Amino acid sequence: MEELEQPAGVSPTDAAETQPPPGAESAISPRSSVQALEVKSSPDDVETAPLAVGDPAVPQSSSKEGVAFSSPHDGTVEMVPTSTDDAAIPLRSSKEAIEFLSSIAPEELQLCVFSDSLVTISDSGQEVGEFTVSVQRAFYEEDGNEEVECFLVHATSQGSIDDIPCGTSILAYVSKELETLEQHSHEYLRIKGKNLDKKTHLVKRGDTLVLDKVITEGQDVRKQALSFAWESMKGFVSEASNLLIMRILAKRRVIPENLLFLAFDMESNLSTCTFTELGIQKQTIGKETVEIYGIERSIWSEEDLPFTWQCFFLSDGHLSSRVQVGSPVTMKLQTMPILVEKDEPDPKPVFGKQILEWEEDVQLYSRFLDRKEELRADHATYIRRHPDVRIILADFLQFLLLRKPDDIVAFAAEFFAPFAAQRSPTDTFHTSYEPSPFRSSCQ
């Protein structure tokens, strides 16, 4: 989803890169759009030129090889392949790209959860649209399996060029490994008498990545379905996951060499994607002048010229400006956001030992007296409810004073032993006849 560039057709990437959410690269190319539609002197007189994605056609039949379409212009039938096997995917991500994805820690991704809001400005300085990107924590359920924690990425770009409404939106679920679980993209161009609309659905189904595309031009509808083996798509970067990758690169401020990812070009052809460092520059945002870090992203299509975007970020990954090379519009941040910082736990407080003079503390001493009276009242209540306590203690004291034993503890043990429920009854004064074990243990 790009800058609101040319009002032309909606090539899955141009519209996305041109004017749709300028930060969520899409698949609609304004250039191919312009080639697709030519507005003549009469607003209703619109001539249809070959779309970059193919002429509008009507499905005629289907087979294992694909879906057959009949062109309304010359009646020719075109077969659109419905699957792509590994042999048709010679492109591969670089080892460095795979290692980079593996190096991303969960803590880094958590710091990418925030929103961006930029204004689209034309060469003349006029505001012609807006661009927003938001990343949230979410859960995703794949084919009836358990829900997995992931990120919900939503990017939109809307505006008007020469009074022609156009825009792009992307909604996707991206895993913690930056794998695209599902992505919906919609690009449109509203021209009187000739609307152009493109919807793309990308989803992971088991071990396959499935892409369904529907292009509507006026009354003509063209559909296409592609599938790729999941294993062969390692290092694939969708428009949604690209937004997260660029935020991480911006926070690290280091781009590893030979970062080569797989990506789709504007026409949904499998291509390669690279990232290049642009260095540090200055930008005025509101009343502040801040340092921004630049990253250049390029998609190297085998079917078309490369497409390049230059993005600049604040230190925490907030997008400050974005432009597609060759586009007449630029996305810029107008208000300085609150920077996202890593939460560091506060150091555990250390409290020195203090002498507690509770008798001198009026509050503590008052609580002590209250508790003392409370316990006294509780004990008195218990004695009143259990009069046997007084009788037993009185008997014990009487025998104690009569015998006057040297070992009071041993005598008390002998006196209260018969009260034990699990002990057989014995003579209370059996110790008068044999040595006491308590006395021997105490000696």
C-alpha positions in Angstrom: 0.0 0.0 0.0 1.7 3.0 -1.2 1.5 6.6 -1.7 -1.6 8.0 -3.3 0.0 8.1 -6.6 -1.5 8.0 -10.0 -5.2 7.5 -10.2 -4.8 4.6 -12.6 -5.8 1.1 -12.3 -5.4 -1.1 -9.4 -2.5 -3.5 -9.8 -2.4 -5.4 -6.5 0.6 -3.5 -5.5 0.5 -0.1 -7.1 -2.6 0.9 -5.3 -1.2 -0.6 -2.3 2.1 1.0 -2.6 0.9 4.1 -4.3 -1.9 5.2 -2.5 -3.2 2.7 -0.3 -1.7 2.4 3.1 1.6 3.8 2.2 3.2 1.7 4.7 1.6 -1.5 4.1 3.0 -2.4 0.8 0.2 -3.8 -1.3 0.1 -5.2 -4.7 -1.5 -2.6 -6.8 0.7 -0.6 -9.1 -0.4 2.8 -10.1 1.7 2.5 -13.2 0.0 -0.6 -14.4 -3.3 1.0 -13.4 -2.6 4.0 -15.6 -1.8 1.6 -18.5 -4.9 -0.4 -17.8 -7.3 2.5 -18.2 -7.2 5.5 -20.5 -9.8 8.2 -19.9 -10.8 9.9 -23.2 -12.5 13.2 -23.9 -15.9 11.8 -22.8 -16.1 10.6 -19.2 -18.0 7.6 -20.3 -15.7 6.7 -23.1 -13.2 4.5 -21.4 -10.9 2.4 -23.4 -9.6 -0.8 -21.8 -6.0 -1.6 -22.5 -4.4 -4.9 -21.4 -4.2 -5.0 -17.6 -0.9 -5.9 -16.1 -2.7 -8.7 -14.4 -4.4 -9.8 -17.7 -7.5 -8.9 -19.7 -10.8 -9.2 -17.9 -12.3 -12.5 -18.8 -15.1 -14.9 -18.0 -14.4 -18.4 -16.7 -15.3 -21.1 -19.2 -14.0 -24.3 -17.7 -11.6 -25.7 -15.2 -9.2 -28.6 -15.0 -6.2 -29.8 -13.0 -4.1 -27.4 -15.0 -6.1 -24.4 -14.0 -9.2 -22.3 -14.8 -10.0 -21.3 -18.4 -11.1 -17.7 -19.1 -12.7 -16.3 -22.2 -11.7 -12.7 -23.1 -14.7 -10.4 -24.0 -12.5 -8.6 -26.6 -11.5 -11.4 -29.0 -13.0 -14.5 -27.6 -9.7 -16.2 -26.9 -9.5 -18.5 -24.0 -6.7 -18.3 -21.4 -5.8 -20.9 -18.9 -4.8 -19.5 -15.5 -2.8 -22.0 -13.5 -4.3 -22.9 -10.1 -1.2 -24.3 -8.5 2.6 -23.9 -8.6 4.8 -26.9 -7.7 8.3 -26.7 -6.3 9.8 -27.0 -9.8 8.2 -23.7 -10.7 9.7 -21.9 -7.7 13.4 -21.6 -8.3 13.6 -18.6 -6.0 14.8 -19.1 -2.5 15.4 -16.8 0.5 19.0 -16.3 1.5 20.5 -18.1 4.5 21.0 -14.7 6.2 17.3 -13.9 5.8 16.3 -17.1 7.5 18.8 -16.5 10.3 17.5 -12.9 10.7 13.9 -14.2 11.2 15.1 -16.7 13.7 17.0 -14.1 15.7 13.9 -12.0 16.4 13.1 -12.3 20.1 9.5 -12.2 21.4 10.4 -9.1 23.4 11.3 -7.3 20.2 8.0 -8.1 18.7 6.1 -6.9 21.8 7.7 -3.5 21.4 6.3 -3.3 17.8 2.7 -3.2 19.1 1.6 0.3 18.4 -0.1 2.4 15.7 1.2 4.8 13.0 -0.8 7.6 11.4 0.6 9.6 8.5 -0.7 12.2 6.1 -0.3 11.8 2.3 1.1 15.0 0.7 1.4 15.8 -3.0 4.3 17.6 -4.6 2.4 20.8 -4.3 2.1 20.4 -0.5 -1.6 19.6 -0.6 -2.9 16.9 1.7 -4.6 14.2 -0.5 -5.1 11.3 1.8 -4.0 9.5 4.9 -2.2 6.3 5.8 -2.5 4.3 9.0 -0.9 1.1 10.3 -1.8 -0.7 13.6 -0.3 -3.8 15.2 -2.2 -5.6 18.0 -1.8 -8.8 19.9 -4.4 -11.4 18.8 -5.2 -15.1 18.6 -5.7 -17.1 15.4 -7.4 -20.5 14.9 -6.1 -22.5 11.9 -8.3 -25.2 10.4 -10.0 -26.1 13.7 -6.7 -26.4 15.6 -6.0 -24.7 18.9 -5.7 -20.9 18.9 -2.2 -19.6 18.6 -1.0 -16.2 19.8 -0.1 -13.9 17.0 -0.2 -10.3 15.8 -3.1 -8.6 14.0 -1.8 -6.1 11.4 -4.1 -3.6 9.8 -3.0 -1.0 7.3 -5.1 1.3 5.2 -4.5 4.1 2.7 -7.3 6.3 1.4 -7.3 9.5 -0.7 -8.2 11.2 -3.9 -6.1 12.1 -6.8 -7.5 14.4 -9.5 -10.9 13.9 -7.8 -10.6 10.1 -8.3 -11.1 8.2 -5.1 -8.6 5.3 -4.5 -7.3 3.3 -1.6 -5.9 0.1 -0.3 -6.4 -1.9 2.9 -4.6 -4.9 4.4 -5.8 -7.1 7.3 -3.5 -10.0 8.3 -2.6 -12.4 11.1 1.1 -12.8 11.5 2.7 -15.4 13.8 5.5 -14.8 16.2 7.9 -16.3 13.6 6.6 -13.6 11.2 4.9 -16.2 9.1 1.7 -15.0 7.4 -1.2 -17.1 8.6 -3.8 -15.2 6.7 -4.0 -11.9 4.8 -6.9 -10.0 3.2 -6.1 -7.1 0.9 -8.4 -4.9 -1.0 -7.5 -2.2 -3.6 -9.8 0.0 -5.5 -10.0 2.9 -8.0 -13.3 4.7 -8.6 -13.4 6.2 -12.1 -16.8 7.2 -13.6 -18.0 4.4 -15.8 -14.9 2.2 -15.2 -14.2 1.1 -11.6 -11.3 -1.1 -10.9 -11.3 -3.4 -7.8 -8.9 -6.1 -6.7 -9.2 -8.4 -3.7 -6.6 -10.9 -2.7 -6.8 -13.6 0.0 -3.6 -15.3 1.2 -4.0 -18.1 3.7 -1.9 -21.0 5.1 -3.8 -24.3 4.8 -1.9 -27.2 6.3 1.4 -27.5 4.3 0.2 -25.2 1.5 0.1 -21.4 1.1 -3.0 -20.6 -1.0 -3.5 -17.3 -2.9 -6.9 -16.4 -4.3 -7.3 -13.2 -6.4 -10.4 -11.5 -7.8 -10.0 -8.6 -10.2 -13.2 -6.7 -11.2 -13.0 -4.1 -14.0 -16.4 -2.7 -14.6 -18.6 -5.7 -15.3 -15.8 -8.0 -16.1 -14.5 -10.3 -13.4 -11.3 -12.3 -13.4 -10.3 -14.9 -10.8 -7.0 -16.6 -10.2 -5.9 -19.2 -7.7 -2.3 -20.2 -6.9 -0.8 -22.6 -4.3 2.7 -23.0 -3.0 4.3 -25.7 -0.9 4.8 -24.2 2.6 8.3 -25.6 2.9 9.4 -23.9 -0.4 8.2 -20.5 1.0 10.6 -20.2 3.9 11.6 -16.6 4.3 8.4 -15.4 2.5 7.5 -11.8 3.5 4.0 -10.6 2.9 2.9 -7.0 3.0 1.8 -7.3 6.6 4.9 -9.1 7.9 7.0 -6.5 6.0 5.7 -3.8 8.3 6.9 -5.7 11.4 10.3 -6.5 9.9 10.9 -2.8 9.1 10.0 -1.8 12.6 12.5 -4.3 14.0 15.2 -3.2 11.6 14.6 0.4 12.5 14.9 -0.3 16.2 18.1 -2.3 15.7 19.5 0.3 13.2 21.5 -2.5 11.6 20.7 -4.3 8.4 22.6 -7.6 7.9 24.2 -8.1 4.6 22.6 -10.3 1.9 19.0 -10.1 3.3 17.1 -11.7 0.5 13.4 -12.6 1.2 10.7 -14.1 -1.0 7.8 -11.8 -1.8 5.0 -11.2 -4.3 5.4 -8.4 -6.9 2.6 -6.1 -7.9 1.0 -8.9 -10.1 1.3 -11.6 -7.4 4.3 -13.2 -9.2 6.8 -14.7 -6.8 9.8 -12.4 -6.6 12.6 -11.4 -4.2 12.8 -8.6 -1.7 15.8 -6.8 -0.3 16.4 -4.2 2.4 19.1 -1.5 2.2 20.2 1.0 4.8 19.8 4.7 4.0 21.5 6.0 7.1 20.4 8.7 9.6 18.8 12.0 8.6 17.0 14.9 10.3 13.2 15.5 10.1 11.1 18.2 11.7 7.9 16.8 13.2 5.7 19.4 14.7 8.0 21.7 16.6 10.7 19.1 17.1 13.7 18.1 14.9 14.6 14.5 15.4 16.9 11.9 14.0 15.3 9.3 11.7 16.7 6.1 10.3 16.2 5.2 6.7 15.5 1.8 5.1 15.0 1.1 1.4 12.9 -1.8 0.4 12.9 -3.2 -3.1 10.9 -5.9 -4.8 12.8 -7.4 -7.7 10.2 -8.8 -10.1 11.2 -11.1 -12.9 8.3 -9.8 -15.0 8.6 -6.1 -14.5 10.9 -3.3 -13.3 11.8 -3.3 -9.6 9.6 -1.4 -7.2 11.3 0.6 -4.4 10.1 2.3 -1.3 12.1 4.5 1.0 10.9 4.6 4.6 12.3 6.6 7.6 11.7 5.7 11.3 12.0 7.1 14.7 14.2 5.4 17.3 11.4 3.2 18.6 10.2 2.1 15.1 7.4 4.7 14.5 7.2 5.5 10.8 8.0 9.1 10.1 8.0 9.3 6.3 7.5 7.0 3.4 7.7 7.4 -0.4 7.7 5.1 -3.4 10.5 6.0 -5.8 8.9 7.7 -8.7 5.7 8.6 -6.9 4.5 12.2 -6.8 3.2 11.9 -3.2 4.9 11.3 0.2 3.6 10.1 3.5 4.7 12.2 6.5 4.2 12.1 10.2 2.6 15.4 11.4 2.6 14.9 15.2 5.4 13.5 17.4 4.1 10.3 19.0 4.9 9.0 22.5 8.0 6.8 22.0 7.7 3.2 23.0 10.3 2.1 25.5 11.2 -1.2 27.0 9.8 -1.7 30.4 12.6 -2.3 32.9 11.6 -3.7 36.3 12.3 -1.3 39.2 15.2 -2.4 41.4 14.1 -4.3 44.5 14.0 -1.9 47.4 16.4 -2.6 50.3 15.1 -1.7 53.8 17.6 -1.4 56.6 16.9 -3.0 59.9 15.4 -0.6 62.3 14.9 -0.9 66.1 11.2 -0.9 66.9 10.5 1.1 70.1 6.9 0.0 70.3 6.5 1.1 73.9 7.4 4.6 72.9 5.1 4.6 69.9 1.7 5.8 71.0 -0.2 4.0 68.2 1.6 0.7 68.6 1.3 0.8 72.4 -2.4 1.5 72.2 -2.9 -1.5 69.8 -0.9 -3.6 72.3 -3.2 -2.7 75.2 -6.3 -3.3 73.0 -5.0 -6.7 72.0 -4.1 -7.6 75.6 -7.6 -6.8 76.8 -9.1 -8.8 73.9 -7.0 -11.9 74.8 -7.9 -11.6 78.5 -11.6 -11.5 77.7 -11.3 -14.4 75.3 -9.4 -16.5 77.9 -11.9 -15.7 80.6 -14.8 -16.7 78.3 -13.1 -20.0 77.6 -12.6 -20.8 81.3 -16.2 -20.0 82.0 -17.4 -22.4 79.3 -15.1 -25.2 80.4 -15.1 -25.4 84.2 -13.2 -28.7 84.0 -10.1 -26.7 83.4 -10.2 -25.2 86.8 -10.8 -28.5 88.5 -7.9 -30.3 86.7 -5.5 -27.5 87.4 -6.6 -27.3 91.0 -6.0 -31.0 91.5 -2.6 -30.7 89.8 -1.5 -27.9 92.1 -2.7 -29.7 95.1 -0.7 -32.8 94.4 2.3 -30.7 93.3 2.3 -28.9 96.7 1.8 -32.2 98.6 4.6 -34.0 96.9 6.9 -31.1 96.3 8.9 -32.9 93.6 12.4 -31.8 92.5 11.5 -32.4 88.9 8.3 -30.5 88.2 8.2 -31.4 84.5 8.5 -35.1 85.1 5.8 -34.9 87.8 3.5 -33.0 85.5 4.0 -35.6 82.7 3.1 -38.4 85.1 0.1 -36.5 86.4 -1.4 -35.8 83.0 -0.5 -39.1 81.4 -3.8 -40.9 82.3 -5.7 -38.2 80.4 -4.2 -39.4 77.1 -7.0 -41.1 75.1 -4.7 -43.7 73.5 -2.9 -44.8 76.7 -4.1 -47.7 78.9 -5.1 -46.6 82.4 -2.3 -47.1 85.0 -1.7 -46.1 88.6 -1.3 -42.4 88.8 1.5 -42.8 91.4 3.3 -45.7 89.8 6.5 -43.7 89.9 6.5 -44.0 93.6 7.4 -47.7 93.0 9.9 -47.6 90.1 12.3 -45.1 88.6 10.7 -42.5 86.4 11.9 -42.4 82.7 11.4 -38.7 82.8 13.7 -38.3 85.7 16.4 -40.5 84.0 16.1 -38.5 80.8 16.4 -35.2 82.6 19.5 -36.3 84.5 
